[in-house]
């Protein structure tokens, strides 16, 4: 596009847009109320070594919340019903 504009002697304002791809890691667990089970479910997320958003989806209607390690937790119902659940 730029070379064809230069060849034709036209001046153009070129706008650049960046495509941002967001990737998520979603872990599902029936329940993580037991501390041992919670540790079992989040250990692979913490060891992944990536900067993807990490989400743990559990059974029920738990409201979304984020822990001190940046992992988002929510119940399956809000996860499925909220079209923006990956962005919470």
TIRO-2110 file (N, C-alpha, C; in Angstrom, 1 decimal):
// TIRO-2110
0.8, -1.2, 0.0, N, 1, A
0.0, 0.0, 0.0, CA, 1, A
0.9, 1.2, 0.0, C, 1, A
1.9, 1.3, 0.9, N, 2, A
2.8, 2.4, 0.9, CA, 2, A
3.6, 2.6, -0.4, C, 2, A
4.1, 1.5, -0.9, N, 3, A
4.9, 1.6, -2.1, CA, 3, A
4.0, 2.0, -3.3, C, 3, A
2.8, 1.6, -3.4, N, 4, A
1.9, 2.0, -4.5, CA, 4, A
1.6, 3.5, -4.3, C, 4, A
1.4, 4.0, -3.1, N, 5, A
1.1, 5.4, -2.9, CA, 5, A
2.3, 6.2, -3.3, C, 5, A
3.5, 5.8, -3.0, N, 6, A
4.7, 6.6, -3.3, CA, 6, A
4.9, 6.5, -4.8, C, 6, A
4.7, 5.4, -5.4, N, 7, A
4.9, 5.3, -6.9, CA, 7, A
3.9, 6.2, -7.6, C, 7, A
2.7, 6.4, -7.1, N, 8, A
1.7, 7.2, -7.8, CA, 8, A
1.9, 8.7, -7.4, C, 8, A
2.8, 9.0, -6.5, N, 9, A
3.0, 10.3, -6.1, CA, 9, A
2.0, 10.9, -5.2, C, 9, A
1.2, 10.1, -4.6, N, 10, A
0.1, 10.6, -3.8, CA, 10, A
0.6, 10.6, -2.3, C, 10, A
0.2, 11.6, -1.6, N, 11, A
0.5, 11.5, -0.2, CA, 11, A
-0.7, 11.0, 0.6, C, 11, A
-0.4, 10.1, 1.4, N, 12, A
-1.5, 9.5, 2.2, CA, 12, A
-1.1, 9.4, 3.7, C, 12, A
-2.1, 9.5, 4.5, N, 13, A
-1.8, 9.3, 5.9, CA, 13, A
-2.1, 7.8, 6.2, C, 13, A
-1.1, 7.1, 6.6, N, 14, A
-1.3, 5.7, 6.9, CA, 14, A
-1.5, 5.5, 8.4, C, 14, A
-2.5, 4.8, 8.7, N, 15, A
-2.8, 4.5, 10.1, CA, 15, A
-2.4, 3.0, 10.4, C, 15, A
-1.8, 2.8, 11.5, N, 16, A
-1.4, 1.5, 11.9, CA, 16, A
-2.3, 1.0, 13.0, C, 16, A
-2.7, -0.2, 12.9, N, 17, A
-3.4, -0.8, 14.0, CA, 17, A
-2.7, -2.0, 14.5, C, 17, A
-2.7, -2.2, 15.8, N, 18, A
-2.1, -3.4, 16.3, CA, 18, A
-3.2, -4.4, 16.7, C, 18, A
-2.9, -5.6, 16.4, N, 19, A
-3.9, -6.7, 16.7, CA, 19, A
-3.4, -7.2, 18.1, C, 19, A
-4.2, -7.2, 19.1, N, 20, A
-3.8, -7.7, 20.4, CA, 20, A
-4.5, -9.0, 20.5, C, 20, A
-3.8, -10.0, 20.7, N, 21, A
-4.4, -11.4, 20.9, CA, 21, A
-4.3, -11.7, 22.4, C, 21, A
-5.4, -11.9, 23.0, N, 22, A
-5.4, -12.3, 24.4, CA, 22, A
-5.6, -13.8, 24.5, C, 22, A
-4.8, -14.4, 25.3, N, 23, A
-5.0, -15.8, 25.5, CA, 23, A
-5.3, -16.1, 27.0, C, 23, A
-6.1, -17.1, 27.2, N, 24, A
-6.5, -17.4, 28.6, CA, 24, A
-6.2, -18.9, 28.8, C, 24, A
-5.9, -19.2, 30.1, N, 25, A
-5.8, -20.5, 30.5, CA, 25, A
-7.0, -20.8, 31.5, C, 25, A
-7.8, -21.7, 31.1, N, 26, A
-9.0, -22.0, 32.0, CA, 26, A
-8.9, -23.4, 32.6, C, 26, A
-9.0, -23.4, 33.9, N, 27, A
-9.0, -24.7, 34.6, CA, 27, A
-10.4, -24.9, 35.2, C, 27, A
-10.9, -26.1, 35.1, N, 28, A
-12.2, -26.4, 35.7, CA, 28, A
-12.0, -27.3, 36.9, C, 28, A
-12.8, -27.1, 37.9, N, 29, A
-12.8, -28.0, 39.1, CA, 29, A
-14.2, -28.0, 39.7, C, 29, A
-14.6, -29.1, 40.1, N, 30, A
-16.0, -29.1, 40.8, CA, 30, A
-16.0, -28.2, 42.0, C, 30, A
-15.0, -28.4, 42.8, N, 31, A
-14.9, -27.6, 44.0, CA, 31, A
-13.4, -27.3, 44.4, C, 31, A
-13.1, -26.2, 44.9, N, 32, A
-11.8, -25.9, 45.4, CA, 32, A
-11.8, -25.4, 46.8, C, 32, A
-12.8, -25.8, 47.6, N, 33, A
-13.0, -25.3, 49.0, CA, 33, A
-11.9, -26.0, 49.8, C, 33, A
-11.5, -27.2, 49.6, N, 34, A
-10.4, -27.8, 50.3, CA, 34, A
-9.1, -27.2, 49.9, C, 34, A
-8.3, -26.7, 50.8, N, 35, A
-7.0, -26.1, 50.5, CA, 35, A
-6.1, -27.0, 49.6, C, 35, A
-6.1, -28.3, 49.9, N, 36, A
-5.3, -29.2, 49.1, CA, 36, A
-5.7, -29.3, 47.7, C, 36, A
-7.0, -29.4, 47.5, N, 37, A
-7.6, -29.4, 46.1, CA, 37, A
-7.3, -28.1, 45.4, C, 37, A
-7.5, -27.0, 46.1, N, 38, A
-7.2, -25.7, 45.4, CA, 38, A
-5.7, -25.7, 45.0, C, 38, A
-4.8, -26.1, 45.8, N, 39, A
-3.4, -26.1, 45.4, CA, 39, A
-3.2, -27.0, 44.2, C, 39, A
-3.8, -28.1, 44.2, N, 40, A
-3.7, -29.1, 43.1, CA, 40, A
-4.2, -28.5, 41.8, C, 40, A
-5.2, -27.7, 41.9, N, 41, A
-5.8, -27.1, 40.6, CA, 41, A
-5.0, -25.9, 40.1, C, 41, A
-4.4, -25.1, 41.0, N, 42, A
-3.7, -23.9, 40.6, CA, 42, A
-2.2, -24.1, 40.3, C, 42, A
-1.6, -25.2, 40.9, N, 43, A
-0.2, -25.4, 40.7, CA, 43, A
0.2, -25.4, 39.2, C, 43, A
-0.5, -26.1, 38.3, N, 44, A
-0.1, -26.1, 36.9, CA, 44, A
-0.3, -24.7, 36.3, C, 44, A
-1.2, -23.9, 36.7, N, 45, A
-1.4, -22.5, 36.2, CA, 45, A
-0.2, -21.7, 36.6, C, 45, A
0.3, -21.8, 37.8, N, 46, A
1.4, -21.0, 38.3, CA, 46, A
2.7, -21.5, 37.7, C, 46, A
2.8, -22.8, 37.3, N, 47, A
4.1, -23.3, 36.8, CA, 47, A
4.2, -23.1, 35.2, C, 47, A
3.1, -22.6, 34.6, N, 48, A
3.1, -22.5, 33.2, CA, 48, A
4.1, -21.5, 32.6, C, 48, A
4.5, -20.5, 33.4, N, 49, A
5.6, -19.6, 32.9, CA, 49, A
5.1, -18.7, 31.9, C, 49, A
3.9, -18.6, 31.6, N, 50, A
3.4, -17.6, 30.6, CA, 50, A
2.7, -16.4, 31.3, C, 50, A
2.2, -15.5, 30.5, N, 51, A
1.6, -14.3, 31.0, CA, 51, A
0.1, -14.3, 30.6, C, 51, A
-0.5, -15.5, 30.3, N, 52, A
-1.9, -15.6, 30.0, CA, 52, A
-2.7, -15.3, 31.2, C, 52, A
-3.9, -14.8, 31.0, N, 53, A
-4.9, -14.7, 32.1, CA, 53, A
-5.3, -16.1, 32.5, C, 53, A
-5.3, -16.3, 33.8, N, 54, A
-5.7, -17.6, 34.3, CA, 54, A
-7.0, -17.6, 35.1, C, 54, A
-7.9, -18.5, 34.7, N, 55, A
-9.2, -18.6, 35.2, CA, 55, A
-9.5, -20.0, 35.7, C, 55, A
-10.1, -20.1, 36.9, N, 56, A
-10.5, -21.3, 37.5, CA, 56, A
-12.1, -21.3, 37.6, C, 56, A
-12.7, -22.2, 36.9, N, 57, A
-14.2, -22.2, 36.9, CA, 57, A
-14.6, -23.4, 37.7, C, 57, A
-15.5, -23.1, 38.7, N, 58, A
-16.0, -24.1, 39.6, CA, 58, A
-17.5, -24.3, 39.4, C, 58, A
-18.0, -25.3, 40.1, N, 59, A
-19.5, -25.5, 40.0, CA, 59, A
-20.2, -24.4, 40.7, C, 59, A
-21.4, -24.1, 40.4, N, 60, A
-22.2, -23.2, 41.1, CA, 60, A
-22.3, -21.8, 40.6, C, 60, A
-22.6, -20.9, 41.5, N, 61, A
-22.8, -19.5, 41.1, CA, 61, A
-21.9, -18.5, 41.8, C, 61, A
-20.7, -18.9, 42.1, N, 62, A
-19.7, -18.1, 42.8, CA, 62, A
-19.4, -16.8, 41.9, C, 62, A
-19.4, -15.7, 42.6, N, 63, A
-19.1, -14.4, 41.9, CA, 63, A
-17.6, -14.4, 41.6, C, 63, A
-17.3, -13.7, 40.5, N, 64, A
-15.9, -13.7, 40.1, CA, 64, A
-15.0, -12.9, 41.1, C, 64, A
-13.9, -13.4, 41.4, N, 65, A
-12.9, -12.7, 42.3, CA, 65, A
-11.5, -13.1, 41.9, C, 65, A
-10.6, -12.3, 42.2, N, 66, A
-9.2, -12.5, 41.8, CA, 66, A
-8.4, -12.7, 43.1, C, 66, A
-7.5, -13.7, 43.1, N, 67, A
-6.6, -13.9, 44.3, CA, 67, A
-5.4, -13.1, 44.2, C, 67, A
-4.5, -13.2, 45.2, N, 68, A
-3.3, -12.4, 45.3, CA, 68, A
-2.3, -12.8, 44.2, C, 68, A
-2.5, -14.0, 43.6, N, 69, A
-1.6, -14.4, 42.5, CA, 69, A
-2.1, -14.0, 41.1, C, 69, A
-3.2, -13.3, 41.1, N, 70, A
-3.8, -12.9, 39.8, CA, 70, A
-4.7, -13.9, 39.1, C, 70, A
-5.0, -15.0, 39.8, N, 71, A
-5.9, -16.0, 39.2, CA, 71, A
-7.4, -15.6, 39.5, C, 71, A
-8.2, -15.6, 38.4, N, 72, A
-9.6, -15.3, 38.6, CA, 72, A
-10.4, -16.6, 38.9, C, 72, A
-11.3, -16.5, 39.8, N, 73, A
-12.2, -17.7, 40.1, CA, 73, A
-13.6, -17.2, 39.9, C, 73, A
-14.4, -18.2, 39.4, N, 74, A
-15.8, -17.9, 39.2, CA, 74, A
-16.6, -19.2, 39.0, C, 74, A
-17.9, -19.2, 39.4, N, 75, A
-18.7, -20.3, 39.2, CA, 75, A
-19.1, -20.5, 37.7, C, 75, A
-19.5, -21.7, 37.4, N, 76, A
-19.8, -22.0, 36.0, CA, 76, A
-21.0, -21.1, 35.5, C, 76, A
-21.9, -20.8, 36.3, N, 77, A
-23.1, -20.1, 35.9, CA, 77, A
-22.7, -18.6, 35.5, C, 77, A
-22.0, -17.9, 36.3, N, 78, A
-21.6, -16.6, 35.8, CA, 78, A
-20.6, -16.7, 34.6, C, 78, A
-19.8, -17.7, 34.6, N, 79, A
-18.9, -17.9, 33.4, CA, 79, A
-19.6, -18.0, 32.1, C, 79, A
-20.7, -18.8, 32.1, N, 80, A
-21.5, -19.1, 30.9, CA, 80, A
-22.5, -18.0, 30.6, C, 80, A
-23.0, -17.3, 31.6, N, 81, A
-24.0, -16.3, 31.3, CA, 81, A
-23.5, -14.9, 31.0, C, 81, A
-22.3, -14.6, 31.4, N, 82, A
-21.7, -13.3, 31.2, CA, 82, A
-20.8, -13.3, 30.0, C, 82, A
-21.2, -12.6, 29.0, N, 83, A
-20.5, -12.6, 27.7, CA, 83, A
-19.1, -12.0, 27.9, C, 83, A
-18.9, -11.3, 29.0, N, 84, A
-17.5, -10.7, 29.2, CA, 84, A
-16.8, -11.4, 30.3, C, 84, A
-17.1, -12.6, 30.6, N, 85, A
-16.5, -13.4, 31.7, CA, 85, A
-15.0, -13.6, 31.6, C, 85, A
-14.5, -13.6, 30.4, N, 86, A
-13.1, -13.8, 30.2, CA, 86, A
-12.3, -12.5, 30.4, C, 86, A
-13.0, -11.4, 30.5, N, 87, A
-12.4, -10.1, 30.7, CA, 87, A
-12.6, -9.5, 32.1, C, 87, A
-13.1, -10.3, 33.0, N, 88, A
-13.4, -9.8, 34.4, CA, 88, A
-12.1, -9.9, 35.2, C, 88, A
END
